Amino acid sequence: FRCLHCPYGASSKQTMVEHIYHHTDIVPYFCGLCGAIFGTKGGVKVHARREHKCKYCTFLTNYYPVIIQHGSTKHSKYRELLCTYCKYKLVDNAHIKFHYNTQHPGI
C-alpha cells in the first residue's frame, strides 16, 4: 500500500490507514484515563505503559475504572501518605523516613 501524500509504503491496510492520519487533523484514538489523543492504537498502548501503571506492581490499563478496582482489591493493605513538605506520595512510614533523609535533610 502506497501513501498518496508521501513516499511511505505499508504492508497492511490498517498500517496505511493509521499513517494517513498523520496527513490530516483526525486523531482517532484516545486514552480512556486522561483523554490524551493519538494517531495509532500503538501510541495509546505505549502511553498507558508509561503513564498509567499500578504504583505497586506491573499491572497497567488504559481504562480508569479498571486501575481503581485493581488498586483497591489487590493493594488495599497499602495506603498513601503525603510528605508534609513537598506533597510527595509515599507508601509507608519507612519510605517517609528515607524520603525525609534524602530529599529534606536537616529538617
C-alpha positions as CSV (number, residue, x, y, z in Angstrom):
1,F,0.0,0.0,0.0
2,R,1.4,3.4,-1.0
3,C,0.6,6.7,0.5
4,L,-0.9,9.3,-1.9
5,H,0.7,12.2,0.1
6,C,4.3,11.0,0.6
7,P,6.7,8.2,-0.4
8,Y,5.6,6.0,2.6
9,G,4.7,2.4,1.9
10,A,2.9,0.0,4.3
11,S,2.5,-3.8,4.3
12,S,-1.1,-3.7,5.6
13,K,-4.2,-1.6,5.0
14,Q,-4.5,-0.8,8.7
15,T,-1.0,0.5,8.9
16,M,-1.6,2.7,5.9
17,V,-4.9,4.0,7.4
18,E,-3.0,4.9,10.6
19,H,-0.3,6.6,8.5
20,I,-2.8,8.7,6.6
21,Y,-3.9,10.2,9.9
22,H,-0.5,11.9,10.0
23,H,-1.6,14.0,7.0
24,T,-4.9,15.0,8.5
25,D,-6.2,16.6,11.7
26,I,-8.0,13.4,12.6
27,V,-6.9,11.7,15.8
28,P,-9.0,8.6,16.1
29,Y,-7.5,7.1,19.3
30,F,-7.6,8.4,22.9
31,C,-6.6,7.3,26.3
32,G,-9.6,6.2,28.4
33,L,-7.9,7.5,31.6
34,C,-6.7,11.0,30.8
35,G,-8.1,11.8,27.3
36,A,-4.7,12.2,25.6
37,I,-5.1,11.7,21.8
38,F,-3.1,9.6,19.5
39,G,-2.9,8.7,15.8
40,T,-2.4,5.0,16.4
41,K,-3.5,2.3,18.7
42,G,0.1,1.6,19.5
43,G,0.5,5.2,20.7
44,V,-2.2,4.6,23.3
45,K,-0.6,1.4,24.4
46,V,2.9,3.0,24.8
47,H,1.3,5.9,26.6
48,A,-0.6,3.6,29.1
49,R,2.6,1.6,29.8
50,R,4.4,4.9,30.6
51,E,1.7,6.9,32.3
52,H,-1.0,4.6,33.8
53,K,0.7,1.7,35.5
54,C,0.0,0.5,39.0
55,K,2.0,2.2,41.7
56,Y,2.7,-1.1,43.4
57,C,3.1,-3.7,40.7
58,T,3.5,-4.1,36.9
59,F,-0.3,-4.0,36.2
60,L,-1.3,-1.5,33.6
61,T,-4.5,-0.5,31.8
62,N,-5.9,2.4,29.7
63,Y,-9.4,2.2,31.4
64,Y,-9.8,4.2,34.6
65,P,-12.3,2.0,36.4
66,V,-10.1,-1.0,36.0
67,I,-7.0,0.7,37.6
68,I,-9.1,1.9,40.5
69,Q,-10.6,-1.6,41.1
70,H,-7.2,-3.2,40.8
71,G,-5.7,-0.9,43.3
72,S,-8.5,-1.3,45.8
73,T,-8.7,-5.1,45.5
74,K,-5.0,-6.1,45.1
75,H,-3.3,-3.4,47.2
76,S,-5.8,-2.4,49.8
77,K,-3.1,-3.0,52.5
78,Y,-1.2,-0.1,51.1
79,R,-2.2,3.4,51.9
80,E,-0.7,6.6,50.5
81,L,1.0,9.0,52.8
82,L,2.0,12.5,51.7
83,C,5.2,14.3,52.6
84,T,4.4,17.3,54.7
85,Y,7.0,19.4,52.9
86,C,6.5,18.7,49.2
87,K,3.3,16.5,49.0
88,Y,5.3,13.6,47.5
89,K,3.2,10.4,47.8
90,L,4.7,7.5,49.8
91,V,3.7,4.0,50.7
92,D,4.6,3.6,54.3
93,N,6.5,5.1,57.3
94,A,9.8,3.5,56.3
95,H,9.6,5.3,52.9
96,I,8.7,8.6,54.6
97,K,11.9,8.4,56.7
98,F,14.0,7.6,53.7
99,H,12.4,10.4,51.7
100,Y,12.9,12.9,54.5
101,N,16.6,11.9,54.9
102,T,17.3,12.1,51.2
103,Q,15.1,14.9,50.0
104,H,14.8,17.2,53.1
105,P,18.0,16.6,55.1
106,G,18.2,18.8,58.2
107,I,14.5,19.4,58.6
